[in-house]
Amino acid sequence: MKNTIKAITLFATILSASGTYAANQSVRDMAGYVYPDNVASRPVGFTYMPDGQSYAMLSADGKKVVKYDIKSGKEIEVLIDLSNTRENTLDRIEGFTLSSDASKILVWTGANYIYRRSFRASYYTYEIRTRLLRPLSSKFKVQQAPIFSPNGRMVAFVGEDNNIYVRKLDYQTEVAVTEDGAYGKVINGVPDWVYEEEFQTTVSMAWAPDDLNLCFIKYNETDVPTYDMMRYEGACNPDESAALYPKVWNYKYPVAGKPNSKVSLHSYDVETRKLKEITLPDNRIEYIPRIAYGPNPESLIVSTLNRDQNHFEIYRVNPKSTVAKSIYNEDSKSWIDPVTYESLWLGKDSFIINSWKSGYNQLYQYTYAGAEMRQITKDECDVTAYYGSDALGNHYYQVAAPTPMDRTIRKIDRKGISTDISSNKGTSSAQFAPGCTYMTKTYSSTEQAPVYTINTSAGKEVRVLEDNSAYMARVGNKVAKREFFTMQSEGVTLNGFIIRPTNAKSQKSPCIMYQYSGPGSQEVLNRWQLDWMDAFAQAGYVVICVDGRGTGGRGRAFCDVVYKNLGHYETIDQIAAARYAASLPYVDANKIGIFGWSYGGYETLMAATADDAPYAAAVAVAPVTDWRFYDTVYAERYMLTPQQNEDGYRRSAPLMRTSRLKCPLLIMYGTSDDNVHPANSIEFVSRLERQGDICDMLIFPNMNHSINGCNARSVVYGKMLDWFNKNL
């Protein structure tokens, strides 16, 4: 139904011919519900000491790192006090890392983020015994991804020139490991954009256990196409150099089907300063997501994937001889799930790997010779995290149980007997101390903000670190009740939750369908969440969220159905969820909207352009509109390349379905979104305009994919509330 979409173009100042006050009021009302005001408290800079009996924390003012006893909670000593350092002083520190023997500390200040996870900062080394505080580098003001050698006497880091350097702390000397680093061409020791984003890594270096060798990955991104983006002066952290002429910022971004960085593996001998390239014996290798040392200097463990990401292989490499031996390989009919290589655990005599080969993600133990020792877990549910093992042979892990909406910490002993060591209702996660004698447990539920406690490995609470009682007293009345439910879509049971209006305007209320829908993701979880949904409930809306097929926590078959066909089953399930919502006695069936961000924005557009779409309005934030626009690793993991799956890419693209849009649409995005580029939204709008249709749009100058800072989150959701008020 063409020419029925309301037209108004909005920019970040929310220019509107009418309703400006209402929109601004919605923004003000939203502030207490969204980032940063909705964030609960948590322990700052918490890290266990190597002895497994104590821990260190950064003080709230950033001026001290203090060591505490686990059992008593009493202060043992001040590891660093900025008012009492020698040679150099700092006003405050933002974070710290301990050497493995806890004799030294790396501290940093002035972090400047490069992408989502990586940052450069001014790093300093601090020797606890002598109180000497010294800059990490004499050559660079800021450094990236520094790591201590095992003996704590050296630090490897990456300079601003994309080269690796080793700082020898005993002599205060700085040695260049590589010399070929160059922006846009070669990166040494830290990942390129797509590795950081999709393989969730920020460091590509590993020290040998004997401190004599440093191994690293080199990324040659010369052939990766360059992506240009515009930067403006803006009002949030303004850049005066772009005041009159916008600046072009560019970086290497491989879209689906285009060349990736050519990765290679190298070793550096600390004594001889010689470099060697290590050639792996398989020309199918496209990616090296992880490297790490095993129990000895002859055991560099290298994880590899082919381009289709359906063949995973682990090599045990001797960096001195460069001989590589395959010790594990796995093939998938769809894709190798990232948990397989992201959660690889390397022990003294064996390694633990996650695998979906049983139909659920489970834990398997292998020798370094490549022999399977045993399947550790045999649960009829997914293992969602592995934490480690203790001296008695107990293994500790997290499972999606007793329902896919819960997360429970479990222990399994040598005999295969498993025991829950956390509440089995709600979401529990853990960080274990060395030796797995103690753990820091985090627990939350729909009714309880996160509580941080130190517990024994048997689950007994030792002490509370943060109970968020003050936070609950401040925000508790803002949180609306979540009601879990199940529904059917094509005979498949789906999980969801409902938030009913806390201030209903009539017997039947308008409804917002919220979803993310991406492969392996989950939104329907029994966890704490104060967010825009609670503000919408206060404003008289029903909010419903349903995890459709392809989402996580429910085994491999439930997830795999979307392979090579993104958007198809997700759309069927979201429309079924909207039909379910329409059947509820307190929902106005004629006033159902849909909203999503990122993949959720993509699915919003897919659902809103379906032939049987039941929506009266839709909001998409930072949406993908064609997987040809997105990066190689993510898009090809689920879709293969456009050359291999041309029809799949065409069917899955909202860009090809603009003529089927039947409801008012609002699109929002940041102009500096390096993840889902503005081109996704711009091309979609261009198609609408060509066919004589228009949509509303709100643009956030210089904002990235998260649209954070300077009240931006309040504006996103305040505008969305105001817009749904007008259209529903």
Long-range contacts (C-beta under 8 A, 24 or more apart in sequence): 1-662, 2-659, 2-691, 2-692, 2-693, 3-692, 3-693, 4-662, 4-664, 5-661, 5-663, 5-664, 5-665, 5-688, 5-693, 5-694, 5-695, 6-664, 6-696, 6-726, 6-727, 7-694, 7-695, 7-696, 8-696, 9-696, 9-697, 10-696, 10-697, 10-698, 10-699, 10-719, 11-698, 11-699, 12-698, 12-699, 12-700, 12-701, 12-715, 14-698, 14-715, 14-719, 19-722, 19-726, 22-722, 22-725, 23-718, 23-719, 23-722, 24-718, 26-718, 26-719, 26-721, 26-722, 26-725, 27-711, 27-714, 27-715, 27-718, 27-719, 28-714, 28-718, 29-535, 29-539, 29-718, 29-721, 30-532, 30-535, 30-713, 30-714, 30-717, 30-718, 30-721, 31-711, 31-714, 32-475, 32-478, 33-478, 33-530, 33-531, 33-532, 33-534, 33-535, 33-717, 34-531, 34-532, 34-535, 34-713, 34-714, 34-716, 34-717, 35-708, 35-713, 36-713, 38-475, 38-530, 38-531, 40-449, 40-450, 40-468, 40-471, 40-528, 41-466, 41-468, 41-470, 41-471, 42-450, 42-452, 42-466, 43-440, 43-452, 43-465, 43-466, 45-95, 45-96, 46-431, 46-440, 46-465, 47-96, 47-98, 48-431, 48-432, 48-433, 48-434, 48-438, 48-440, 49-98, 49-102, 50-98, 50-100, 50-101, 50-102, 50-434, 51-102, 51-434, 52-433, 52-434, 52-435, 52-437, 52-438, 53-433, 53-437, 53-438, 55-433, 55-454, 56-96, 56-98, 58-93, 58-95, 58-96, 61-92, 62-92, 62-93, 62-94, 63-92, 63-93, 65-93, 65-96, 65-105, 65-107, 70-433, 70-438, 70-454, 70-462, 71-462, 73-463, 79-105, 79-128, 80-105, 80-107, 80-126, 80-128, 80-133, 84-131, 85-126, 85-131, 85-132, 85-133, 86-130, 86-131, 86-132, 86-133, 87-132, 87-133, 87-134, 88-124, 88-133, 88-134, 88-135, 89-133, 90-124, 90-133, 94-121, 97-146, 97-148, 99-148, 99-152, 100-148, 100-150, 100-151, 100-152, 101-151, 101-152, 102-128, 103-127, 103-128, 103-129, 103-152, 104-128, 104-148, 104-152, 104-169, 106-136, 106-146, 106-148, 106-155, 107-133, 110-142, 112-142, 114-144, 115-193, 115-196, 115-197, 115-674, 116-196, 116-197, 116-675, 116-704, 116-705, 116-706, 117-196, 117-200, 117-202, 118-144, 118-145, 118-190, 118-191, 118-196, 118-202, 119-144, 120-144, 120-160, 123-157, 125-155, 125-167, 125-169, 127-169, 134-172, 136-167, 137-165, 137-167, 137-174, 138-172, 138-174, 139-165, 139-174, 140-165, 144-190, 145-189, 145-190, 145-202, 145-203, 145-205, 147-203, 147-205, 147-207, 148-207, 149-207, 149-211, 149-214, 150-207, 150-208, 150-209, 150-210, 150-211, 151-211, 153-211, 154-211, 154-270, 156-189, 156-205, 156-207, 156-214, 158-188, 158-189, 158-190, 162-186, 162-187, 162-188, 162-190, 163-188, 164-188, 164-189, 164-205, 164-214, 164-216, 164-268, 166-214, 166-268, 166-270, 175-273, 177-214, 177-216, 177-268, 177-275, 178-218, 178-275, 184-221, 184-222, 184-226, 184-250, 184-251, 184-252, 185-220, 185-221, 185-222, 186-218, 186-219, 186-220, 186-221, 186-222, 187-218, 187-219, 187-221, 187-261, 188-216, 188-218, 188-219, 189-216, 189-217, 191-217, 191-219, 192-219, 192-221, 192-224, 192-252, 192-261, 193-251, 193-252, 193-253, 193-631, 193-674, 194-253, 194-254, 194-260, 194-261, 194-631, 194-632, 194-633, 195-219, 195-261, 195-287, 195-289, 195-633, 197-631, 197-633, 197-634, 197-675, 198-338, 198-631, 198-633, 198-634, 198-637, 199-287, 199-289, 199-290, 199-338, 199-341, 199-342, 199-633, 200-338, 200-342, 201-289, 201-290, 204-291, 205-291, 206-291, 206-292, 206-293, 206-300, 207-293, 208-293, 208-297, 208-300, 208-319, 209-293, 209-295, 209-296, 209-297, 210-297, 211-270, 212-269, 212-270, 212-271, 212-297, 213-267, 213-268, 213-269, 213-270, 213-297, 213-319, 213-320, 214-267, 214-268, 214-270, 215-265, 215-266, 215-267, 215-268, 215-278, 215-291, 215-293, 215-300, 215-319, 216-265, 216-266, 216-268, 216-291, 217-263, 217-264, 217-265, 217-266, 217-288, 217-291, 218-263, 218-264, 218-265, 218-266, 219-261, 219-262, 219-263, 220-261, 220-262, 220-263, 220-264, 221-252, 221-261, 223-259, 223-262, 224-252, 224-253, 224-254, 224-258, 224-259, 224-260, 224-261, 225-252, 225-253, 225-254, 225-255, 225-258, 225-259, 226-250, 226-251, 226-252, 226-253, 227-251, 227-252, 227-253, 227-674, 227-677, 229-671, 229-672, 229-674, 229-677, 229-678, 230-671, 231-672, 231-702, 232-671, 232-701, 232-702, 234-701, 234-702, 235-701, 235-710, 236-701, 236-702, 236-703, 236-709, 236-710, 236-712, 237-702, 237-709, 237-710, 239-702, 249-672, 251-674, 253-631, 253-674, 253-677, 254-631, 254-632, 255-628, 255-629, 255-630, 255-631, 255-632, 255-635, 256-627, 256-628, 256-629, 256-630, 256-631, 256-632, 256-635, 256-636, 256-639, 256-641, 256-642, 256-649, 257-628, 257-632, 257-636, 257-641, 257-642, 257-643, 258-632, 260-286, 260-287, 260-307, 260-632, 260-633, 263-287, 263-288, 265-291, 265-302, 265-317, 267-300, 267-319, 267-320, 267-322, 276-319, 276-322, 277-322, 278-317, 278-319, 278-322, 278-324, 279-322, 279-324, 280-304, 280-315, 280-317, 280-324, 281-324, 281-326, 282-313, 284-311, 285-313, 287-633, 289-338, 289-341, 289-342, 290-341, 290-342, 290-344, 292-344, 292-346, 293-346, 294-346, 294-351, 294-368, 295-346, 295-347, 295-348, 295-349, 295-368, 299-368, 301-344, 301-346, 301-351, 303-341, 303-344, 305-336, 305-341, 307-636, 307-641, 308-335, 308-636, 308-640, 308-644, 309-335, 309-336, 309-633, 309-636, 309-637, 310-334, 310-335, 310-336, 311-336, 312-336, 312-340, 312-341, 314-344, 314-353, 316-368, 316-370, 325-370, 326-370, 327-366, 327-368, 327-369, 327-370, 328-353, 328-366, 328-370, 330-355, 330-357, 332-356, 333-560, 334-560, 334-563, 335-563, 335-637, 335-638, 337-361, 337-520, 338-520, 339-384, 343-385, 343-386, 345-386, 345-388, 347-389, 352-376, 352-386, 352-389, 352-395, 354-383, 354-386, 356-556, 359-555, 359-556, 359-557, 360-555, 360-556, 361-556, 363-395, 363-397, 376-412, 377-412, 377-418, 378-416, 379-418, 381-555, 382-552, 382-553, 382-554, 382-555, 384-553, 385-429, 387-430, 387-431, 387-432, 387-436, 387-439, 388-432, 388-436, 389-436, 390-435, 390-436, 390-437, 390-457, 391-435, 394-436, 394-457, 396-421, 396-430, 396-432, 396-436, 396-439, 396-457, 398-428, 398-429, 398-430, 400-552, 400-553, 400-554, 403-495, 403-526, 404-495, 404-522, 404-524, 404-553, 404-554, 405-484, 405-495, 405-522, 405-524, 405-525, 405-526, 405-553, 406-525, 406-526, 407-525, 407-527, 409-439, 409-441, 409-459, 411-457, 411-458, 420-459, 421-455, 421-457, 421-458, 421-459, 422-459, 425-526, 426-526, 426-527, 427-525, 427-526, 427-527, 427-528, 432-457, 438-462, 440-465, 444-527, 444-528, 445-526, 445-527, 445-528, 446-481, 446-482, 446-497, 446-526, 446-527, 446-528, 446-529, 447-479, 447-481, 448-472, 448-528, 449-475, 449-528, 449-530, 450-528, 475-530, 478-530, 478-534, 478-535, 478-538, 479-529, 479-530, 479-534, 480-533, 480-534, 480-537, 480-538, 482-529, 484-524, 484-526, 487-546, 487-576, 487-577, 487-580, 488-576, 489-548, 489-549, 489-572, 489-573, 489-576, 489-577, 490-572, 490-576, 492-549, 492-558, 492-573, 494-546, 494-547, 494-548, 494-549, 494-573, 494-576, 494-577, 495-524, 495-546, 495-547, 496-524, 496-544, 496-545, 496-546, 496-547, 496-577, 497-524, 497-544, 497-545, 498-542, 498-543, 498-544, 498-584, 499-533, 499-534, 499-536, 499-537, 499-542, 499-543, 499-544, 500-537, 500-542, 500-586, 501-537, 501-538, 501-539, 501-540, 501-541, 501-542, 502-537, 502-538, 503-537, 503-538, 503-539, 503-540, 504-540, 504-586, 505-540, 506-588, 507-586, 508-585, 508-586, 508-587, 508-588, 509-540, 509-541, 509-542, 509-586, 509-587, 509-588, 509-591, 510-540, 510-541, 510-542, 510-587, 510-588, 510-591, 510-592, 510-593, 510-724, 510-728, 511-541, 511-542, 511-543, 511-544, 511-581, 511-587, 511-588, 511-591, 511-592, 511-593, 512-536, 512-541, 512-542, 512-543, 512-544, 512-592, 512-593, 512-594, 512-595, 512-724, 513-544, 513-545, 513-546, 513-574, 513-577, 513-578, 513-581, 513-592, 513-593, 513-594, 513-595, 513-615, 514-543, 514-544, 514-545, 514-594, 514-595, 514-596, 514-600, 515-545, 515-546, 515-547, 515-548, 515-574, 515-577, 515-594, 515-596, 515-600, 515-603, 515-604, 516-551, 516-596, 516-597, 516-598, 516-599, 516-600, 516-603, 517-547, 517-548, 517-550, 517-551, 517-570, 517-574, 517-596, 517-599, 517-600, 517-602, 517-603, 518-550, 518-551, 518-598, 518-599, 518-600, 519-550, 519-551, 519-552, 519-559, 519-562, 519-566, 519-638, 520-550, 520-551, 520-552, 520-559, 521-547, 521-551, 521-552, 521-599, 522-547, 522-551, 522-552, 522-553, 523-547, 523-551, 532-717, 532-720, 532-721, 535-717, 535-721, 536-721, 536-724, 539-721, 539-725, 541-724, 542-581, 542-584, 542-586, 542-587, 544-577, 544-580, 544-581, 546-573, 546-574, 546-577, 546-580, 548-572, 548-573, 548-574, 548-577, 549-573, 562-638, 563-638, 564-638, 564-639, 564-640, 564-645, 564-648, 565-648, 565-651, 565-652, 566-627, 566-638, 566-639, 566-648, 566-652, 567-602, 567-603, 567-606, 567-651, 567-652, 567-654, 568-651, 568-652, 570-603, 570-606, 570-607, 571-603, 571-606, 571-607, 571-610, 574-603, 574-607, 575-607, 575-610, 575-612, 575-613, 575-614, 578-607, 578-614, 578-615, 579-614, 582-614, 589-614, 590-616, 591-616, 591-728, 592-616, 592-728, 593-617, 593-618, 593-619, 593-724, 593-727, 593-728, 594-618, 594-619, 595-619, 595-620, 595-621, 595-720, 596-620, 596-621, 596-623, 597-621, 597-622, 598-622, 598-623, 598-624, 598-675, 598-676, 598-705, 599-624, 601-667, 601-676, 602-654, 605-654, 605-657, 605-665, 605-684, 606-652, 606-654, 606-657, 608-661, 608-662, 608-663, 608-665, 609-654, 609-657, 609-658, 609-660, 609-661, 609-662, 610-660, 611-660, 613-660, 613-662, 613-663, 615-662, 615-663, 616-663, 616-664, 616-727, 616-728, 617-663, 617-664, 617-665, 617-666, 617-723, 617-724, 617-727, 617-728, 618-663, 618-664, 618-665, 618-666, 619-665, 619-666, 619-667, 619-668, 619-720, 619-723, 619-724, 620-665, 620-666, 620-667, 620-668, 620-681, 621-667, 621-668, 621-669, 621-707, 621-716, 622-668, 622-669, 622-670, 622-673, 622-675, 622-676, 622-680, 622-681, 622-705, 622-707, 623-654, 623-667, 623-669, 623-676, 623-680, 623-681, 623-684, 624-676, 624-680, 625-653, 625-654, 625-655, 625-680, 625-681, 625-683, 625-684, 626-653, 626-654, 626-655, 626-656, 626-680, 626-683, 627-652, 627-653, 628-653, 629-677, 629-679, 629-680, 629-683, 630-676, 654-684, 655-683, 655-684, 655-687, 658-684, 658-687, 658-688, 658-691, 658-693, 659-691, 661-688, 661-693, 661-695, 664-695, 664-696, 664-727, 665-695, 665-696, 666-695, 666-696, 666-697, 666-698, 666-719, 666-720, 666-723, 667-695, 667-696, 667-697, 667-698, 668-697, 668-698, 668-699, 668-700, 668-707, 668-716, 668-719, 668-720, 669-699, 669-700, 670-699, 670-700, 670-701, 670-702, 670-703, 670-704, 670-705, 670-707, 671-699, 671-700, 671-701, 671-702, 671-703, 672-702, 672-703, 672-704, 673-703, 673-704, 673-705, 674-704, 674-705, 675-704, 675-705, 676-705, 696-723
